[in-house]
Amino acid sequence: MDTDEFASLLARAQAGDEGAFTALFRAVQPALLRYLRTLTHNLADGTADDVAAETWVQVVRGLVRFRGDEQGFRAWVFTIARARLTDARRRSDRLPVPQDVEPALAEVAVPSAADTVEVLFTTERALALIGTLPRTQAEVVLLRYVAGFDVAETARILGQRAGTVRVIAHRALRRLEAVLDGSRPDPAVTESGPDSVREVT
């Protein structure tokens, strides 16, 4: 939607117009659910939907105080969702996402890496593939290429530096390409923890 349309919807939603809020919700919810479902595949069923619901409850409570444009609104919603997801993980006794993606992909037929640039991040199979990445890499890929945030916005949501986000994204994409090519990822590509990423400019 254009700037004026968003500003009008936001003002009406902040004034209590349910139809305007529904329009804002529908504009963000599909990408939000893809993000959450991909990152919660190793948690209890329904976790993503529960986290999304908790997110929107908090959005409703804080909506009158929000100031910003459409992209800022989306970034605000995803920042809330990430905090709620962290809470959900703390409540879970499950193990983290496996580091080795190969077993999870053994029975998945995938196209060559050259064919995946535009379509990789829009299919359920691709989201399952992204979900097998180390968590930090998966988050960066989802925020950058599924939710459509730029590097600076992704960095703000994750609480990282922009250069760190670029490094993580590069490693994640190289890892995905290596899997799609049928080769084993370079060990340097698999590093995902904050301590393993060097800041670059």
N, C-alpha and C positions, 0 to 999 in steps of 0.2 A: 504494500500500500504506500501511497505517497505521504510526504511529511505532514501535509494539512489534514489528510484523512486520519492518520494516526493520532495527531494532536487532538482532533475532535473526538475520536473514540476514547482516548485516555481521559479527557476532561469529563465526558459523559459518564464513563465508568467510575471515575473518582466521585462523581455526584450521585452515584447509586443506580445508574442505568444498567439493568441486568443484560439487556441486549448488547450494549457496547462492551461490557465485560466478556460476554460470550464470544464476541468477535475477536477480542484480544486473546482469549483462551484458545480458540480454534486456530489462530495464526501461529501459536507457539507449541501447543500440545503434541502434535505428531512428532516433531523433531525431539522434543523433550522425552517422550516415551521411547523413541529409538535409542537415545543416549542412555537412559536408565535401564532399559531391558538388556542392552548389550553389556552393561557393566554389572548386572546382577544375575547373570545366567548361572552363577555358582552359589547363589543364595536361595532362600525359600521361594517357592512359587508365589507370585503376587507381590513380591517385594517392590518391583518397579512401579506398579500401580499404587501401592500404598505410599511410596516415597513421593510420587507425583501428586497424590491427594494432599499429603502433608505440605508439599511445596505450595500448592494453590491456596491452601488455608492461610499460610503465612503471607502470600502475595495479597490476598484480600485484606488482611490485617494492616499491611503496610502500604497499600496502594495510594492512599491519599497523600502520603509523604513522598512518593516517587516523583522525580523530576528528570526528564531526559527524552531522547528520541526513541524510535522503534528499536533500533539495534541496542541501545542502552537498556531498554525494557527487557529485551530477550536475554541480554547478558545478566541482568539483575535476577531474572527468573532462574537461569541456569546456575548462578552462584548460590541461590537459596537451595536449589535441588541438590547441588553437590554437598552442601553442608548436611542436608537431611540424609543423603546417601551415606555420608561418613557416620552419622548416628546409627543408621541401619546396620552398617558393617560392624560397628562396635557391639551391637546387640546380637550379632550372629556368631555362632561357634564354628562356622564352616571355614575351611582352608581358603587361602587366596587363590587367584587365578593361576593355573599351572604356567611355568615359564617355557616349557617345551611345547610348541604348537603342532609338531608333526603328528603325534598320535591322534589328536583331535581332527586332523585334516585327512587322515589316511583314506577315508571312504568318500571324500567330497570331490566331485569332479569340478575342476575350475578351469577357466580359460587361460590362455597365455597371458603373461604380464603385459604384453603390448596392447592387449584388448581391454584392459581394466581401468584405464585412467578416468574415463567419464562415468562408467557404470558400476565400478567397484563399490562405491559407498551408497548405493541406492537400493540394493537388494537385500532380502532377509539373509540369504546365504553369505553375502559380504559382511553383514553385521555380525553374523556368527563367527566369521573368520576374524574380524577385528576384535571380537570378544576374547579370542584366545591369546591376544598380545598381552605382554605385561601391562598391569593396570594403568600406569602413567602414560605409556605409549597409546593404549586404547583411548584414554580420555582425550589426549591431544588430537588424535585422528578424528574422533567423533565430534569434538568441538570445532575443529578446523574444516573438515570436509563433509560432515553430515549436518551439523547445525549451522555451518557457514560463517563462523566468527573469524575475524582476521587474527593475525599473530598477537597484536596488542591486547585485543579483547580476550583471547584465549589465555594469555598470560595473567590478566587481571582475575579471571574466574578461578584459575588454578593457583594463584598466589606465587607465580614464577616470574622470572625475567623473560623478556621477549627472546633473547638469544638462546636461553635454555629451551624454550618452546620450539624454536627452529631446529635445534639439535635433536630433540626428542622426535619431532615430526619426521625429520630426515631418516633417523634410525628406524622408525616404525615403518615408513614406506619402503625402505630397503629390505626390511625383514619380510614384509608382505610380498614384495617382488621376488625375493629369494624362494619363498614358499610356492608361489605360483609358477616359478621356473622349475621347480622340483629340486632345487639345490638347498643345502643346509645353510641357515643364516650365519653370517660372519659373527663371531663372538662379540665383536665391538658393537654390532647392531643390536644385540639382545640386552645391553645394559639399559636399565630403566629407572633405577633408584635415583633420588636427587643427588646423592653423593657421587654418582658415576657420570654425571653430565658436566662437562666443562662449559663455562659461559663463553660464547663467541659473539662477535659483532658483525 
